[in-house]
Amino acid sequence: MIPPIANNFVAGTSVAAALDRAATNNKNGVNTILNLLGEHHGDPEKATEDTEAYCALVEDISESDVNACISVKPSQIGQEISADQFETNLSRIVETADSHDVFVWVDMEDSETTDVTLDAYERLAREHNGGVGICLQANLKRTRNDLERLSDVPGKVRLVKGAYDEPESVAFKNKSRVDEAYRTLLEDAFEQRDGGIAVGSHDPEMIEYAKTLHQEYGTPYEIQMLMGVREDAQQNLAAEGVDVYQYVPYGSRWIQYFYRRVRERKENALFALRAVVGV
């Protein structure tokens, strides 16, 4: 059982709990991205198990009344085993999702995996006419070129600041420089793309800037935030008519994810402390 503190960031251990959370989000005007927790599988059997779990999740979403899509980590489905294993498993998930009209997001992990992830995404996005989305990280110096590469690829692009500790040779290390890169990527995306822009950020300034760019260019976009972070803002944005998605993780491997959320944001740590001491 997940303790009450972690319940704020993780939906539960079961698919049923994840779908219940998605249904609650829908009632509040918020869409859901479901993620089965797990990463860095070096065992082909575990990678296959999670691939099968995602295919089953797609079928459960299709049979439910919830508005939800899924998001998959490459290292969870075999990328660290081989590029072929990763592409085979991802293809299976995307094909299943396509047949059930469920959208698939492909998460981005550390910079050494960027090329193989982009290659698999581009092929599948073209084959399935845009039923797939990819995450790009603003802290990587290469990302503006990657965004340009994907300009004519159908599908969606999620822009995030980046959470991995990358070497200075490939990444911007200063927060202000990452913010500058993020703004530039937003500008490029809204100017160059016809749609399919996901603003993956909790930063109020970036969200407001995305609104401004939308008003200037008219390009459709969505806001994506994590479960347990600024949920009032998520609902307020949805009430304003903004398309909002909440990233909802679930599953038995919740401990590492929960502590990552607490470590990376001061407000999360303070929230957890208040929950412990009861203030």
C-alpha positions in Angstrom: 0.0 0.0 0.0 1.2 3.5 -0.8 1.4 5.8 2.3 -0.8 8.9 2.4 2.1 11.3 1.6 3.1 9.5 -1.6 -0.6 9.3 -2.6 -0.4 12.9 -3.6 2.1 12.1 -6.3 1.2 8.5 -7.3 -2.3 7.3 -8.1 -1.8 3.8 -6.6 -0.4 0.4 -7.4 -3.2 -0.9 -9.7 -4.7 0.0 -13.1 -8.0 0.4 -11.4 -6.6 3.1 -9.1 -5.0 4.9 -12.1 -8.3 4.9 -14.0 -10.1 6.2 -10.9 -7.7 9.1 -10.8 -8.2 9.8 -14.5 -12.0 9.8 -13.9 -11.6 12.3 -11.1 -9.3 14.5 -13.2 -11.9 14.4 -16.0 -14.6 15.7 -13.6 -12.3 18.6 -12.9 -11.8 19.3 -16.6 -8.3 17.9 -16.7 -7.1 15.1 -19.1 -4.7 12.4 -18.0 -1.4 10.9 -19.1 -1.0 7.5 -17.4 2.5 6.1 -16.8 3.3 2.7 -15.4 6.3 3.2 -13.1 9.5 1.4 -14.1 12.8 2.2 -15.9 16.2 0.8 -16.6 15.2 -2.8 -17.3 18.2 -4.8 -18.3 16.2 -8.1 -18.3 14.4 -8.8 -21.6 11.6 -10.6 -19.7 10.9 -7.5 -17.5 10.9 -5.3 -20.6 8.4 -7.6 -22.3 6.2 -7.7 -19.1 5.9 -4.0 -19.0 5.3 -3.9 -22.8 2.4 -6.3 -22.3 1.2 -4.2 -19.3 1.0 -1.1 -21.5 -0.9 -2.9 -24.2 -3.4 -4.1 -21.6 -3.6 -0.6 -20.2 -4.5 0.7 -23.6 -7.3 -1.8 -23.8 -8.6 -0.8 -20.3 -8.6 2.9 -21.3 -10.5 2.1 -24.5 -13.1 0.2 -22.5 -13.5 2.9 -19.9 -15.1 6.3 -20.1 -12.0 8.2 -19.2 -10.1 10.7 -21.4 -6.5 9.4 -21.1 -3.4 8.6 -23.0 -0.2 6.8 -22.0 3.5 7.7 -21.6 6.3 5.2 -21.9 10.0 5.4 -20.8 12.3 3.8 -23.4 14.6 2.2 -20.8 11.5 0.5 -19.4 10.8 -1.4 -22.6 14.3 -2.6 -23.6 16.4 0.4 -24.8 19.2 -0.5 -22.5 19.1 -4.1 -23.9 19.3 -3.2 -27.5 17.8 -0.7 -30.0 16.0 -3.5 -31.8 14.4 -4.7 -28.5 13.2 -1.1 -27.7 11.8 -0.5 -31.2 10.0 -3.9 -31.3 8.4 -3.3 -27.9 7.5 0.3 -28.7 6.1 -0.6 -32.0 3.8 -3.2 -30.3 2.5 -0.6 -27.9 1.9 2.0 -30.5 0.2 -0.5 -32.9 -2.1 -1.6 -30.0 -2.8 2.0 -29.1 -3.5 3.0 -32.7 -6.1 0.3 -33.0 -7.8 1.6 -29.8 -7.5 5.3 -30.6 -5.2 5.9 -27.6 -2.3 8.4 -27.9 1.2 7.4 -26.9 3.9 9.7 -25.5 7.5 8.6 -25.6 9.4 10.0 -22.6 13.0 11.2 -23.1 15.8 10.1 -20.7 19.5 10.9 -20.6 21.3 12.5 -23.5 23.1 9.3 -24.7 19.7 7.8 -25.6 18.3 10.8 -27.5 19.2 9.7 -31.1 17.8 6.1 -30.8 14.6 7.5 -29.1 14.1 10.2 -31.8 14.7 7.6 -34.6 12.1 5.3 -33.2 9.6 8.1 -32.6 10.0 9.6 -36.1 9.4 6.2 -37.8 6.4 5.4 -35.8 4.9 8.9 -36.0 5.0 8.7 -39.7 3.7 5.2 -39.9 0.7 5.9 -37.6 -0.1 9.4 -38.9 0.8 11.3 -35.7 -0.6 9.0 -33.0 2.7 9.4 -31.0 4.4 12.2 -29.1 8.0 12.8 -28.1 9.6 14.8 -25.2 12.4 17.3 -25.9 14.5 18.8 -23.2 15.5 22.5 -23.2 18.7 22.0 -21.2 20.3 20.0 -24.0 22.2 22.2 -26.5 21.1 20.1 -29.4 17.3 20.4 -28.8 16.7 23.4 -31.1 18.0 21.3 -34.0 16.0 18.3 -32.9 12.8 20.4 -32.9 13.6 21.6 -36.4 14.2 18.0 -37.5 10.7 17.1 -36.3 9.0 20.1 -37.9 7.3 18.0 -40.7 6.8 14.9 -38.6 3.1 14.3 -37.6 2.4 13.9 -33.9 3.1 16.0 -30.8 6.2 17.4 -29.1 6.4 17.9 -25.4 8.8 20.7 -24.3 10.3 20.3 -20.8 13.3 22.0 -19.1 15.0 18.7 -18.4 15.6 16.8 -15.2 18.7 14.7 -15.9 22.2 15.8 -14.7 24.0 16.1 -18.0 27.6 17.1 -18.6 28.3 20.7 -19.5 29.6 19.6 -22.9 26.0 18.8 -24.0 23.8 20.7 -21.7 23.2 24.2 -20.3 23.8 24.1 -16.5 22.7 27.6 -15.5 19.0 27.9 -14.7 18.6 31.3 -16.5 20.2 29.8 -19.6 17.8 26.8 -19.5 14.9 29.2 -19.2 16.2 31.2 -22.1 16.5 28.0 -24.2 13.0 27.0 -23.2 11.5 30.3 -24.3 13.3 30.0 -27.7 11.9 26.5 -28.2 8.4 27.7 -27.4 8.8 30.5 -29.9 10.1 28.1 -32.6 7.3 25.6 -31.9 4.5 28.1 -32.0 5.8 29.8 -35.1 6.8 26.7 -37.1 4.3 24.0 -36.1 0.6 23.7 -37.0 -0.2 22.2 -33.6 0.8 19.3 -31.3 2.7 21.5 -28.9 2.7 20.4 -25.2 4.1 22.8 -22.7 5.5 20.5 -20.0 6.1 23.0 -17.2 4.9 24.1 -13.8 6.6 27.5 -14.3 3.9 30.2 -14.3 6.1 32.5 -16.5 6.5 29.8 -19.2 2.8 29.0 -19.1 1.9 32.7 -19.5 4.4 33.0 -22.3 2.8 30.0 -24.1 -0.6 31.8 -23.8 0.9 34.9 -25.4 2.4 32.9 -28.3 -0.9 31.1 -28.8 -2.6 34.5 -29.1 0.0 35.7 -31.5 0.1 32.6 -33.8 -3.1 30.8 -33.1 -1.3 27.5 -32.8 -3.1 24.9 -30.7 -1.3 23.7 -27.6 -1.7 22.0 -24.3 -0.3 22.3 -20.8 1.1 19.3 -19.0 1.9 19.1 -15.3 2.6 16.3 -12.8 0.0 14.9 -10.4 0.5 16.5 -7.0 2.1 19.7 -8.2 0.1 22.9 -8.7 -3.2 21.1 -9.1 -5.2 24.2 -8.3 -3.5 25.9 -11.2 -4.2 22.9 -13.5 -7.9 23.2 -12.7 -7.9 27.0 -13.1 -6.3 26.7 -16.5 -8.8 24.1 -17.6 -11.6 26.4 -16.5 -10.1 29.1 -18.7 -10.5 26.7 -21.7 -6.8 25.6 -21.9 -6.3 21.9 -22.7 -4.6 20.5 -19.6 -3.1 17.1 -19.1 -1.9 15.7 -15.7 0.9 13.1 -15.8 -0.3 10.3 -13.5 2.1 7.6 -12.5 1.0 4.3 -10.9 2.4 0.9 -10.1 4.4 -1.0 -7.5 7.7 0.8 -8.2 6.6 4.0 -6.6 9.3 4.7 -4.0 12.0 6.0 -6.3 9.6 8.2 -8.2 8.1 9.7 -5.0 11.5 10.6 -3.5 12.6 12.1 -6.8 9.6 14.4 -6.8 10.3 15.4 -3.2 14.0 16.1 -3.8 13.6 18.1 -7.0 11.1 20.7 -5.7 11.3 22.6 -2.4 7.5 23.0 -2.3 7.1 19.2 -2.6 9.5 18.6 0.3 7.6 21.2 2.4 4.3 19.5 1.5 5.6 16.1 2.6 7.0 17.6 5.9 3.6 19.2 6.6 1.9 15.9 6.0 4.2 14.2 8.5 4.0 16.7 11.3 0.3 17.5 10.7 0.5 21.3 10.0 
